Amino acid sequence: MSVIFKEMNTEEVQQYIEFEIPNYAENVSANLGIPKETALKDADTQLHSLLTEEKRKKDHFIGNVFCEDKKENVGIIWYNIQPERDRFFIFHIYIYETFRRMGYASAALTLLEEVAKQEGIGTIALNVFANNPGAQHAYNQLGYETVSMVKTKKL
């Protein structure tokens, strides 16, 4: 299975932001106990500030994960190049539901490793929510290690 990354245009990025705000807010609220209203406001602010055209041209990449065999987009990848930290930071990797559990996430992460190596980057980092065991399993299978955890306690 062969995938490539196709950079999103401005319209596609705006569609992604509108899709991702409630999705991200829901995960933040569920995992960190932040009220949904606050999580929505925070998500809106963060996504609009991180995905400006200027930042995308400088050090953020957001694109479609495109399956060459199927000739269609199977997901989305968004990462930040941080040469001063010798890392790529994955903000989001999202495989559309109809393509999950078929190896596309692994193929995309493997491709990202190749891109990082070509750029002379030695580390890929990401955050994963606790309520996403499927993603945690996939990352573990690909050799990602847990280096930090956030713990919360409901009062």
Backbone as ProteinMPNN parsed JSONL, in Angstrom:
{"seq_chain_A": "MSVIFKEMNTEEVQQYIEFEIPNYAENVSANLGIPKETALKDADTQLHSLLTEEKRKKDHFIGNVFCEDKKENVGIIWYNIQPERDRFFIFHIYIYETFRRMGYASAALTLLEEVAKQEGIGTIALNVFANNPGAQHAYNQLGYETVSMVKTKKL", "coords_chain_A": {"N_chain_A": [[0.85, -1.169, 0.0], [0.633, 2.091, -0.92], [1.124, 5.383, 0.08], [0.896, 8.942, -0.228], [1.59, 12.357, 0.694], [-0.513, 15.041, 0.177], [-0.461, 18.395, -0.052], [-2.787, 20.566, 1.511], [-5.03, 22.992, 0.131], [-5.987, 26.444, 0.77], [-8.808, 26.558, 1.097], [-9.425, 23.87, 1.687], [-8.048, 23.623, 4.096], [-9.524, 25.367, 5.715], [-11.96, 23.979, 5.753], [-11.123, 21.707, 7.097], [-10.446, 22.841, 9.609], [-12.986, 23.66, 10.518], [-14.203, 21.175, 10.751], [-12.526, 19.966, 12.635], [-12.523, 21.496, 15.008], [-14.9, 20.988, 16.763], [-14.453, 18.232, 17.104], [-11.855, 18.005, 18.258], [-12.304, 19.533, 20.572], [-14.214, 17.965, 21.875], [-12.689, 15.688, 22.518], [-10.735, 16.854, 24.205], [-12.357, 17.82, 26.271], [-13.531, 15.41, 27.198], [-11.26, 13.943, 27.992], [-9.665, 15.601, 29.608], [-11.36, 16.83, 31.315], [-12.274, 19.4, 30.962], [-14.71, 21.934, 30.709], [-17.123, 21.66, 28.052], [-17.859, 23.975, 26.596], [-15.727, 25.745, 27.123], [-13.638, 24.21, 26.098], [-14.357, 24.194, 23.385], [-14.054, 26.935, 22.694], [-11.306, 27.225, 23.197], [-10.252, 25.368, 21.345], [-11.061, 26.511, 18.929], [-9.6, 28.944, 18.953], [-6.934, 27.935, 19.07], [-6.672, 26.318, 16.713], [-7.204, 28.162, 14.648], [-5.098, 29.948, 15.077], [-2.799, 28.388, 14.784], [-2.91, 27.358, 12.221], [-2.547, 29.335, 10.28], [-1.982, 30.869, 7.092], [0.579, 31.893, 6.878], [2.039, 30.48, 8.877], [1.735, 27.906, 7.892], [3.24, 28.067, 5.581], [5.708, 28.433, 6.672], [6.453, 26.479, 8.845], [4.533, 24.528, 9.366], [2.813, 21.701, 8.194], [-0.004, 20.661, 6.532], [-1.947, 18.176, 5.221], [-3.568, 15.954, 2.862], [-3.784, 12.457, 3.289], [-3.058, 10.442, 0.813], [-4.057, 7.666, -1.009], [-2.35, 5.957, -3.343], [-2.97, 3.645, -4.77], [-5.784, 3.406, -4.578], [-6.48, 5.842, -5.516], [-7.53, 7.969, -4.016], [-8.257, 10.193, -1.235], [-7.471, 9.139, 1.999], [-7.219, 10.029, 4.506], [-5.969, 12.508, 6.86], [-3.096, 14.479, 7.592], [-1.241, 16.409, 9.877], [1.489, 18.216, 10.716], [4.255, 19.707, 12.493], [7.293, 21.204, 11.797], [10.167, 21.2, 13.653], [13.101, 22.158, 13.76], [14.956, 23.149, 15.627], [14.503, 21.596, 17.813], [15.041, 19.173, 16.848], [12.95, 17.647, 15.765], [9.848, 16.402, 14.385], [6.608, 17.351, 15.066], [3.621, 15.772, 15.444], [0.534, 17.042, 15.029], [-1.932, 16.107, 14.308], [-3.157, 13.092, 13.13], [-5.342, 11.586, 11.068], [-7.389, 9.109, 10.043], [-9.892, 8.416, 7.764], [-13.014, 6.98, 8.721], [-13.984, 4.817, 7.104], [-11.653, 3.758, 6.14], [-10.159, 2.788, 8.182], [-8.134, 0.587, 10.191], [-6.826, -0.705, 8.179], [-4.223, -0.326, 7.666], [-3.425, 2.192, 6.826], [-2.77, 4.324, 8.565], [-0.377, 3.418, 9.648], [1.13, 3.294, 7.303], [1.189, 6.019, 6.617], [2.561, 7.097, 8.82], [5.0, 5.795, 8.547], [5.839, 6.863, 6.102], [6.093, 9.523, 6.963], [8.263, 9.252, 8.677], [10.279, 8.767, 6.79], [10.261, 11.235, 5.441], [11.054, 12.917, 7.527], [13.656, 11.952, 8.018], [14.854, 12.622, 5.56], [14.837, 15.375, 5.861], [16.686, 15.63, 7.782], [15.91, 15.275, 10.391], [15.642, 13.885, 13.619], [13.655, 12.872, 15.353], [10.252, 12.016, 15.975], [7.356, 13.247, 17.404], [4.303, 13.122, 19.329], [1.029, 13.634, 20.734], [-1.339, 11.567, 22.362], [-4.668, 10.82, 23.075], [-6.01, 9.439, 26.104], [-8.357, 7.978, 25.831], [-8.202, 6.647, 23.448], [-7.432, 3.847, 22.622], [-6.882, 2.318, 20.329], [-5.271, 3.919, 18.662], [-3.122, 4.256, 20.418], [-2.165, 1.635, 20.548], [-1.38, 1.252, 17.866], [0.705, 3.161, 17.658], [2.497, 2.126, 19.547], [3.117, -0.308, 18.301], [4.584, 0.649, 16.183], [6.871, 1.488, 17.357], [6.881, 3.786, 18.934], [7.438, 5.491, 21.992], [6.259, 5.996, 25.335], [6.761, 9.043, 26.832], [5.859, 10.909, 28.539], [3.12, 11.714, 30.706], [-0.11, 12.976, 31.385], [-1.849, 13.391, 34.281], [-5.018, 13.408, 35.831], [-7.416, 14.317, 38.356], [-10.668, 13.957, 39.297], [-12.661, 16.041, 41.242]], "CA_chain_A": [[0.0, 0.0, 0.0], [1.457, 3.278, -1.078], [0.456, 6.66, 0.331], [1.671, 10.167, -0.337], [0.942, 13.497, 1.326], [-0.858, 16.115, -0.752], [-0.714, 19.6, 0.729], [-4.122, 21.134, 1.368], [-5.137, 24.405, -0.228], [-6.592, 27.261, 1.819], [-10.199, 26.145, 1.302], [-9.407, 22.576, 2.373], [-7.626, 23.863, 5.475], [-10.675, 25.939, 6.429], [-12.912, 22.884, 5.964], [-10.545, 20.879, 8.152], [-10.58, 23.558, 10.878], [-14.388, 23.588, 10.932], [-14.424, 19.782, 11.154], [-11.688, 19.564, 13.761], [-12.809, 22.229, 16.247], [-15.737, 20.219, 17.7], [-13.829, 16.932, 17.337], [-10.776, 18.198, 19.228], [-12.911, 19.998, 21.815], [-14.852, 16.809, 22.508], [-11.62, 14.88, 23.114], [-10.149, 17.6, 25.314], [-13.341, 17.83, 27.344], [-13.672, 14.049, 27.729], [-10.028, 13.434, 28.577], [-9.073, 16.503, 30.587], [-12.385, 17.332, 32.204], [-12.524, 20.817, 30.716], [-16.085, 22.101, 30.203], [-17.199, 21.642, 26.586], [-17.882, 25.349, 26.079], [-14.35, 26.244, 27.202], [-12.845, 23.427, 25.149], [-14.688, 24.685, 22.038], [-13.401, 28.238, 22.502], [-9.857, 26.989, 23.118], [-9.966, 24.693, 20.077], [-11.216, 27.507, 17.87], [-8.444, 29.842, 19.032], [-5.709, 27.208, 18.745], [-6.605, 25.909, 15.311], [-7.078, 29.333, 13.784], [-3.782, 30.582, 15.222], [-1.738, 27.49, 14.338], [-3.006, 27.01, 10.803], [-2.548, 30.501, 9.398], [-1.22, 30.633, 5.862], [1.987, 32.211, 7.165], [2.649, 29.363, 9.609], [1.787, 26.737, 7.005], [4.368, 28.246, 4.667], [6.958, 28.424, 7.437], [6.867, 25.242, 9.506], [3.426, 23.582, 9.554], [2.328, 21.034, 6.989], [-1.275, 19.953, 6.663], [-2.256, 17.61, 3.921], [-4.343, 14.729, 2.743], [-3.098, 11.187, 3.096], [-3.625, 9.998, -0.456], [-3.699, 6.302, -1.389], [-2.093, 5.923, -4.792], [-3.665, 2.498, -5.352], [-7.219, 3.694, -4.661], [-6.638, 7.165, -6.137], [-8.398, 8.809, -3.202], [-7.791, 10.572, 0.091], [-7.904, 8.209, 3.041], [-7.08, 10.682, 5.799], [-5.349, 13.825, 6.993], [-1.945, 14.574, 8.486], [-0.806, 17.774, 10.181], [2.666, 18.193, 11.583], [5.055, 20.917, 12.633], [8.725, 20.937, 11.711], [10.855, 21.912, 14.728], [14.509, 21.792, 13.64], [15.689, 23.488, 16.845], [14.281, 20.478, 18.742], [15.342, 17.968, 16.082], [11.766, 16.796, 15.722], [8.563, 16.699, 13.776], [5.543, 17.121, 16.026], [2.359, 15.476, 14.775], [-0.631, 17.603, 15.687], [-3.107, 15.274, 14.048], [-3.232, 12.134, 12.03], [-6.739, 11.164, 11.081], [-7.771, 8.243, 8.922], [-11.352, 8.37, 7.661], [-13.549, 5.753, 9.299], [-14.112, 3.709, 6.137], [-10.324, 3.242, 5.8], [-9.442, 2.421, 9.401], [-7.728, -0.809, 10.419], [-6.352, -1.252, 6.907], [-2.794, -0.049, 7.559], [-3.125, 3.525, 6.294], [-2.078, 5.136, 9.574], [1.009, 2.931, 9.682], [1.798, 3.724, 6.061], [1.418, 7.462, 6.703], [3.622, 7.337, 9.804], [6.251, 5.331, 7.938], [6.214, 7.902, 5.139], [6.548, 10.689, 7.719], [9.629, 8.938, 9.119], [11.155, 8.984, 5.633], [10.329, 12.684, 5.223], [11.863, 13.458, 8.622], [15.054, 11.587, 7.757], [15.313, 13.45, 4.436], [15.006, 16.729, 6.384], [17.718, 15.581, 8.81], [15.245, 15.312, 11.691], [15.857, 12.603, 14.278], [12.594, 12.465, 16.272], [8.855, 12.35, 15.724], [6.621, 13.251, 18.664], [2.87, 13.352, 19.229], [0.207, 13.355, 21.909], [-2.47, 10.695, 22.077], [-5.612, 10.843, 24.186], [-6.137, 8.181, 26.839], [-9.528, 7.214, 25.398], [-7.985, 6.174, 22.079], [-6.517, 2.708, 22.718], [-6.472, 1.856, 19.0], [-4.117, 4.724, 18.251], [-2.005, 3.926, 21.305], [-1.641, 0.345, 20.102], [-0.67, 1.454, 16.592], [1.968, 3.858, 17.929], [3.389, 1.166, 20.207], [3.566, -1.266, 17.278], [5.548, 1.324, 15.311], [8.067, 1.813, 18.127], [6.768, 5.019, 19.722], [7.545, 5.262, 23.42], [5.631, 6.988, 26.207], [7.791, 9.832, 27.513], [5.196, 11.826, 29.446], [1.695, 11.473, 30.865], [-0.846, 13.943, 32.173], [-2.785, 12.724, 35.183], [-6.002, 14.298, 36.418], [-8.265, 13.737, 39.382], [-11.955, 14.647, 39.433], [-13.02, 16.345, 42.635]], "C_chain_A": [[0.892, 1.226, 0.0], [0.628, 4.538, -0.829], [1.447, 7.793, 0.095], [0.897, 11.256, 0.405], [0.721, 14.558, 0.269], [-1.258, 17.341, 0.051], [-2.107, 20.15, 0.449], [-4.029, 22.582, 0.899], [-5.885, 25.136, 0.891], [-8.027, 26.843, 2.119], [-10.275, 24.817, 2.052], [-9.001, 22.734, 3.835], [-8.785, 24.433, 6.291], [-11.738, 24.865, 6.701], [-12.425, 21.971, 7.089], [-10.73, 21.538, 9.512], [-12.017, 23.445, 11.392], [-14.772, 22.178, 11.382], [-13.736, 19.492, 12.485], [-12.012, 20.283, 15.061], [-13.708, 21.415, 17.179], [-15.143, 18.852, 18.047], [-12.753, 17.038, 18.421], [-11.348, 18.622, 20.58], [-13.559, 18.848, 22.583], [-13.804, 15.934, 23.202], [-10.986, 15.568, 24.316], [-11.093, 17.572, 26.511], [-13.433, 16.456, 28.004], [-12.434, 13.585, 28.478], [-9.467, 14.304, 29.695], [-10.085, 17.129, 31.528], [-12.658, 18.818, 32.073], [-13.957, 20.954, 30.206], [-16.114, 22.25, 28.683], [-17.161, 23.036, 25.98], [-16.475, 25.949, 26.044], [-13.468, 25.523, 26.191], [-13.106, 23.877, 23.71], [-14.004, 26.013, 21.746], [-11.895, 28.063, 22.337], [-9.468, 26.351, 21.783], [-10.043, 25.669, 18.914], [-9.999, 28.434, 17.819], [-7.176, 29.145, 18.563], [-5.614, 26.869, 17.265], [-6.47, 27.102, 14.382], [-5.711, 30.007, 13.9], [-2.653, 29.699, 14.695], [-1.749, 27.249, 12.829], [-3.174, 28.239, 9.902], [-1.72, 30.161, 8.164], [0.27, 30.88, 6.089], [2.691, 31.052, 7.875], [2.74, 28.12, 8.742], [2.957, 26.863, 6.039], [5.703, 28.107, 5.391], [7.311, 27.038, 7.971], [5.743, 24.261, 9.829], [3.061, 22.992, 8.205], [1.007, 20.394, 7.327], [-1.671, 19.468, 5.286], [-3.132, 16.381, 4.008], [-3.4, 13.546, 2.66], [-3.794, 10.56, 1.903], [-3.125, 8.596, -0.777], [-3.553, 6.252, -2.902], [-2.821, 4.767, -5.466], [-5.147, 2.794, -5.586], [-7.52, 5.012, -5.354], [-7.637, 8.034, -5.362], [-7.749, 9.119, -1.859], [-8.347, 9.601, 1.114], [-7.797, 8.837, 4.43], [-6.387, 12.02, 5.694], [-4.137, 13.707, 7.902], [-1.547, 16.037, 8.63], [0.374, 17.674, 11.133], [3.415, 19.517, 11.505], [6.524, 20.514, 12.607], [9.427, 21.817, 12.739], [12.345, 21.562, 14.702], [15.329, 22.091, 14.896], [15.539, 22.411, 17.924], [14.59, 19.133, 18.093], [14.135, 17.041, 16.025], [10.69, 17.342, 14.793], [7.551, 16.439, 14.889], [4.246, 16.932, 15.257], [1.222, 16.07, 15.607], [-1.837, 16.698, 15.495], [-2.815, 14.324, 12.904], [-4.617, 11.521, 12.151], [-7.001, 10.338, 9.831], [-9.299, 8.161, 8.927], [-11.857, 6.987, 8.077], [-13.594, 4.577, 8.332], [-12.763, 3.084, 5.78], [-9.528, 2.802, 7.024], [-9.203, 0.922, 9.472], [-7.335, -1.505, 9.114], [-4.865, -0.968, 6.694], [-2.437, 1.336, 7.057], [-2.408, 4.415, 7.295], [-0.614, 4.715, 9.651], [1.781, 3.368, 8.446], [2.116, 5.207, 6.106], [2.545, 7.774, 7.686], [4.975, 6.878, 9.29], [6.749, 6.337, 6.912], [6.737, 9.136, 5.867], [7.952, 10.464, 8.264], [10.624, 9.188, 7.988], [11.341, 10.471, 5.363], [11.234, 13.323, 6.282], [13.341, 13.168, 8.393], [15.635, 12.42, 6.624], [15.597, 14.881, 4.879], [16.096, 16.777, 7.456], [17.168, 15.648, 10.226], [15.315, 13.918, 12.316], [14.741, 12.097, 15.167], [11.228, 12.866, 15.731], [8.145, 12.229, 17.06], [5.148, 13.52, 18.395], [2.239, 13.167, 20.596], [-0.914, 12.436, 21.462], [-3.38, 10.696, 23.306], [-5.762, 9.452, 24.797], [-7.305, 7.336, 26.349], [-9.42, 6.734, 23.951], [-7.007, 4.989, 22.082], [-6.055, 2.173, 21.366], [-5.251, 2.602, 18.502], [-2.903, 4.402, 19.119], [-1.345, 2.616, 20.871], [-0.826, 0.504, 18.811], [0.672, 2.13, 16.818], [2.966, 2.925, 18.606], [3.965, 0.177, 19.206], [4.647, -0.667, 16.38], [6.788, 1.814, 16.069], [8.027, 3.134, 18.883], [6.782, 4.658, 21.203], [6.821, 6.365, 24.191], [6.737, 7.718, 26.959], [7.183, 10.8, 28.529], [3.738, 11.431, 29.545], [1.11, 12.604, 31.698], [-1.84, 13.148, 33.015], [-3.756, 13.771, 35.717], [-6.803, 13.549, 37.474], [-9.522, 14.591, 39.483], [-12.259, 14.848, 40.907], [-14.515, 16.54, 42.78]], "O_chain_A": [[1.791, 1.363, 0.829], [-0.423, 4.739, -1.438], [2.661, 7.621, 0.204], [-0.287, 11.102, 0.705], [1.646, 14.934, -0.451], [-2.271, 17.331, 0.752], [-2.552, 20.197, -0.698], [-3.082, 23.299, 1.224], [-6.357, 24.512, 1.842], [-8.419, 26.782, 3.284], [-11.1, 24.659, 2.952], [-9.543, 22.06, 4.711], [-9.002, 24.025, 7.432], [-12.345, 24.853, 7.772], [-13.21, 21.52, 7.924], [-11.128, 20.875, 10.471], [-12.236, 23.164, 12.57], [-15.58, 22.016, 12.297], [-14.311, 18.841, 13.358], [-11.791, 19.719, 16.132], [-13.305, 21.166, 18.315], [-15.315, 18.37, 19.166], [-12.741, 16.261, 19.376], [-10.917, 18.122, 21.619], [-13.457, 18.777, 23.807], [-14.006, 15.494, 24.333], [-10.73, 14.926, 25.335], [-10.665, 17.325, 27.639], [-13.416, 16.352, 29.231], [-12.548, 12.903, 29.496], [-8.857, 13.789, 30.631], [-9.716, 17.875, 32.436], [-13.218, 19.429, 32.984], [-14.381, 20.171, 29.357], [-15.238, 22.887, 28.098], [-16.504, 23.255, 24.962], [-16.082, 26.58, 25.063], [-12.652, 26.145, 25.511], [-12.178, 23.934, 22.903], [-13.437, 26.197, 20.669], [-11.282, 28.667, 21.457], [-8.478, 26.744, 21.166], [-9.195, 25.655, 18.022], [-9.441, 28.672, 16.748], [-6.426, 29.692, 17.755], [-4.584, 27.11, 16.635], [-5.696, 27.056, 13.426], [-5.219, 30.576, 12.926], [-1.649, 30.216, 14.205], [-0.708, 26.968, 12.235], [-3.863, 28.179, 8.884], [-0.867, 29.275, 8.197], [1.115, 30.161, 5.555], [3.81, 30.688, 7.513], [3.705, 27.362, 8.837], [3.599, 25.865, 5.714], [6.705, 27.712, 4.794], [8.343, 26.476, 7.604], [5.981, 23.259, 10.502], [3.007, 23.699, 7.198], [0.905, 19.657, 8.308], [-1.724, 20.232, 4.322], [-3.395, 15.848, 5.087], [-2.342, 13.625, 2.034], [-4.968, 10.194, 1.971], [-1.918, 8.357, -0.814], [-4.511, 6.477, -3.642], [-3.246, 4.893, -6.615], [-5.698, 2.479, -6.641], [-8.66, 5.279, -5.734], [-8.466, 8.731, -5.946], [-6.837, 8.427, -1.406], [-9.535, 9.278, 1.103], [-8.233, 8.245, 5.417], [-6.234, 12.589, 4.614], [-4.141, 12.936, 8.862], [-1.517, 16.796, 7.662], [0.261, 17.114, 12.224], [3.232, 20.318, 10.588], [6.94, 19.595, 13.312], [9.299, 23.041, 12.703], [12.809, 20.765, 15.518], [16.284, 21.376, 15.2], [16.357, 22.328, 18.84], [14.421, 18.083, 18.713], [14.253, 15.829, 16.206], [10.63, 18.528, 14.472], [7.629, 15.421, 15.576], [3.821, 17.815, 14.512], [0.982, 15.654, 16.74], [-2.66, 16.54, 16.396], [-2.296, 14.713, 11.858], [-5.004, 11.01, 13.202], [-6.85, 10.818, 8.708], [-9.916, 7.877, 9.954], [-11.215, 5.969, 7.82], [-13.272, 3.452, 8.714], [-12.72, 2.006, 5.188], [-8.347, 2.477, 6.909], [-9.942, 0.115, 8.908], [-7.487, -2.718, 8.964], [-4.308, -1.328, 5.657], [-1.257, 1.635, 6.877], [-1.525, 5.185, 6.914], [0.279, 5.56, 9.711], [2.943, 3.763, 8.535], [3.194, 5.62, 5.68], [3.39, 8.625, 7.409], [5.992, 7.513, 9.571], [7.943, 6.632, 6.855], [7.722, 9.735, 5.436], [8.752, 11.399, 8.307], [11.692, 9.758, 8.212], [12.454, 10.918, 5.086], [12.075, 14.165, 5.966], [14.182, 14.051, 8.559], [16.776, 12.875, 6.708], [16.493, 15.532, 4.34], [16.398, 17.848, 7.983], [17.877, 16.035, 11.154], [15.084, 12.91, 11.65], [14.849, 10.993, 15.7], [11.072, 13.918, 15.112], [8.307, 11.236, 17.77], [4.789, 14.078, 17.358], [2.852, 12.606, 21.503], [-1.381, 12.515, 20.326], [-2.909, 10.586, 24.438], [-5.657, 8.435, 24.111], [-7.258, 6.11, 26.438], [-10.431, 6.449, 23.308], [-5.882, 5.114, 21.599], [-4.955, 1.631, 21.262], [-4.31, 2.001, 17.984], [-1.786, 4.289, 18.614], [-0.119, 2.509, 20.834], [0.272, -0.038, 18.685], [1.676, 1.722, 16.234], [4.151, 2.935, 18.272], [5.153, -0.142, 19.251], [5.516, -1.38, 15.878], [7.651, 2.475, 15.492], [9.048, 3.56, 19.424], [6.209, 3.649, 21.614], [6.776, 7.516, 23.757], [7.552, 7.094, 27.639], [7.908, 11.438, 29.292], [3.171, 10.882, 28.6], [1.76, 13.123, 32.605], [-2.584, 12.32, 32.488], [-3.355, 14.895, 36.019], [-6.859, 12.319, 37.483], [-9.449, 15.796, 39.724], [-12.127, 13.927, 41.714], [-15.0, 16.802, 43.88]]}, "name": "protein", "num_of_chains": 1, "seq": "MSVIFKEMNTEEVQQYIEFEIPNYAENVSANLGIPKETALKDADTQLHSLLTEEKRKKDHFIGNVFCEDKKENVGIIWYNIQPERDRFFIFHIYIYETFRRMGYASAALTLLEEVAKQEGIGTIALNVFANNPGAQHAYNQLGYETVSMVKTKKL"}
